[in-house]
Amino acid sequence: MNNHDIIKTFLPKQLDIRQLNSLQSTLRKSNIIIYGEIHGIKENSDVVYTLVKKLGVKRLAIEASPAISNFINSVKTDSYDFSLVDEDLFDSSILSLEMIKTIAILLRQNQLKELIFIDTFFDNLDEDAVISPSPQEREKQLAKNILGIDDSLPTLCIMGQWHTQPKVVTNGETRHESALYRLRKTKPNVPLIHNVYRQGQLFNDGKIIELPKNPSIPPYYEIVQKTNIDFELHIPEATKYHYAKIIV
């Protein structure tokens, strides 16, 4: 199958997620929930589809550039114009073929009223700059763009888990303050859903990666509340997403 066939034939499904109702009051209080995924896993799109449908989410904010909007619109109208997109995008972002199709379907169904693109960092880079900007500048910009979202619609904000680390991550002299960490400096009660996978595979940055089996995670989907604002979403099996470059 090529990428056109994959995205044309894929349909997301609603999942049975235990304790999902525990997020209803959380979304009502905050009107935005941050969702942290590991890229390259097919089940992520089904999770997002289910969260939007069952929680009444009306807006998605996604870790992606506005440059992808024309392609998403082409998928929404079933024209699938791949000339509008750099297909390497599917390899290393939240926007797998499955996720793009899921978002397009939710827009077409009018389940989503708005789609916001919060990752504008690479759009504004100076390619001639002698010194590349720090990755922390990207975290600052992500947090700033999230803070700019108004409270008029229930919102799910999707990012990779490197951007949703709730605490500072240090490695030698390197200090990583994630977009979520920065966001909570201003809005300390913004809730987080953190995906935890029991086992499986992912495809990211050109590589198939095996996830170590985590026997503490049950063989079913479940929301587990860790603090008053931190939730884990247990996912029983991770399947590497479909992408023409890895299909044999």
Secondary structure as the mmCIF struct_conf table of DSSP 4:
data_model
#
loop_
_struct_conf.conf_type_id
_struct_conf.id
_struct_conf.beg_label_comp_id
_struct_conf.beg_label_asym_id
_struct_conf.beg_label_seq_id
_struct_conf.end_label_comp_id
_struct_conf.end_label_asym_id
_struct_conf.end_label_seq_id
HELX_RH_AL_P HELX_RH_AL_P1 ASN A 3 THR A 9
STRN STRN1 ARG A 18 ARG A 18
TURN_TY1_P TURN_TY1_P1 GLN A 19 GLN A 19
HELX_RH_3T_P HELX_RH_3T_P1 LEU A 20 LEU A 23
HELX_RH_AL_P HELX_RH_AL_P2 GLN A 24 SER A 30
BEND BEND1 ASN A 31 ASN A 31
STRN STRN2 ILE A 32 GLU A 37
BEND BEND2 HIS A 39 GLY A 40
STRN STRN3 ILE A 41 ILE A 41
TURN_TY1_P TURN_TY1_P2 LYS A 42 LYS A 42
HELX_RH_AL_P HELX_RH_AL_P3 GLU A 43 LEU A 55
TURN_TY1_P TURN_TY1_P3 GLY A 56 GLY A 56
STRN STRN4 ARG A 59 ILE A 62
BEND BEND3 GLU A 63 ALA A 64
HELX_RH_3T_P HELX_RH_3T_P2 PRO A 66 ILE A 68
HELX_RH_AL_P HELX_RH_AL_P4 SER A 69 LYS A 76
TURN_TY1_P TURN_TY1_P4 THR A 77 ASP A 78
HELX_RH_3T_P HELX_RH_3T_P3 PHE A 82 LEU A 84
BEND BEND4 VAL A 85 VAL A 85
HELX_RH_3T_P HELX_RH_3T_P4 GLU A 87 ASP A 91
BEND BEND5 SER A 92 ILE A 94
HELX_RH_AL_P HELX_RH_AL_P5 LEU A 97 ARG A 108
TURN_TY1_P TURN_TY1_P5 GLN A 109 ASN A 110
BEND BEND6 GLN A 111 GLN A 111
BEND BEND7 LYS A 113 LYS A 113
STRN STRN5 GLU A 114 PHE A 117
TURN_TY1_P TURN_TY1_P6 PHE A 121 PHE A 121
HELX_RH_3T_P HELX_RH_3T_P5 PHE A 122 ASN A 124
TURN_TY1_P TURN_TY1_P7 GLU A 127 ASP A 128
BEND BEND8 VAL A 130 ILE A 131
HELX_LH_PP_P HELX_LH_PP_P1 SER A 132 SER A 134
HELX_RH_AL_P HELX_RH_AL_P6 PRO A 135 LEU A 147
TURN_TY1_P TURN_TY1_P8 GLY A 148 GLY A 148
BEND BEND9 ILE A 149 ILE A 149
BEND BEND10 ASP A 151 LEU A 153
STRN STRN6 THR A 155 GLY A 160
HELX_RH_3T_P HELX_RH_3T_P6 GLN A 161 THR A 164
BEND BEND11 PRO A 166 LYS A 167
STRN STRN7 VAL A 169 ASN A 171
TURN_TY1_P TURN_TY1_P9 GLY A 172 GLU A 173
STRN STRN8 THR A 174 HIS A 176
HELX_RH_AL_P HELX_RH_AL_P7 ALA A 179 THR A 186
TURN_TY1_P TURN_TY1_P10 PRO A 188 ASN A 189
STRN STRN9 LEU A 192 TYR A 197
BEND BEND12 ARG A 198 GLN A 199
STRN STRN10 GLY A 200 ASN A 204
TURN_TY1_P TURN_TY1_P11 ASP A 205 GLY A 206
STRN STRN11 LYS A 207 LEU A 211
HELX_LH_PP_P HELX_LH_PP_P2 PRO A 212 LYS A 213
TURN_TY1_P TURN_TY1_P12 PRO A 215 SER A 216
BEND BEND13 ILE A 217 ILE A 217
BEND BEND14 PRO A 219 TYR A 220
STRN STRN12 GLU A 222 GLN A 225
BEND BEND15 THR A 227 ILE A 229
STRN STRN13 ASP A 230 ILE A 235
BEND BEND16 PRO A 236 PRO A 236
STRN STRN14 ALA A 238 ALA A 238
STRN STRN15 LYS A 240 LYS A 240
HELX_LH_PP_P HELX_LH_PP_P3 TYR A 241 HIS A 242
HELX_RH_3T_P HELX_RH_3T_P7 ALA A 244 ILE A 246
#
